[in-house]
Amino acid sequence: MNRQFIGIEQMDYIQTVSVPRLQKVIEGEQGGISEDVQWKGGGSFIYAEMQELNTKYVQLIQEVENHERLNKIIQIMIESAYLNFKADMEKITNENTNFVNLSLNEKKCLLIEALDMNQLYLGYTEIDDTKFDVDESVKKFNHSFYRNNGGDRHE
């Protein structure tokens, strides 16, 4: 069919559903549209993951099971998370607020809301910034992909 496409998954089933399905299509499995168009197999695909930024904090917050551990996560967030410009972690969590009296679930929701959701993952334009410590092979792959597929062509 001479098609190219980019598939994007947000769920954790990439290794158990999406990748195996693409492998079967390449091998010529006769299911779905493959049979209708007499697909014999062939082709390839590249699987890559985005580098996480605030996503790791969301996961940490969601998984925490007690207030003590959540307090440790708060300290880490204050030091290194990308916060919503409206969020002031010191104000949110200080003793003068009602934060200490909130349930664990309420605290979790408040902390997730304090994160900048535009910074869940590292953007392509930021991969050369040394503060993100992106491996040179990852940079090389990204530059080759975007420069060969109509993306940013700045040298």
Secondary structure as UniProt FT lines:
FT   TURN            12..13
FT   HELIX           14..18
FT   HELIX           19..27
FT   HELIX           33..36
FT   TURN            37..38
FT   HELIX           55..63
FT   HELIX           67..80
FT   TURN            85..86
FT   HELIX           89..93
FT   TURN            95..96
FT   HELIX           99..101
FT   HELIX           104..114
FT   HELIX           117..119
FT   HELIX           124..126
FT   TURN            127..128
FT   HELIX           130..132
FT   HELIX           136..148
FT   TURN            149..150
//
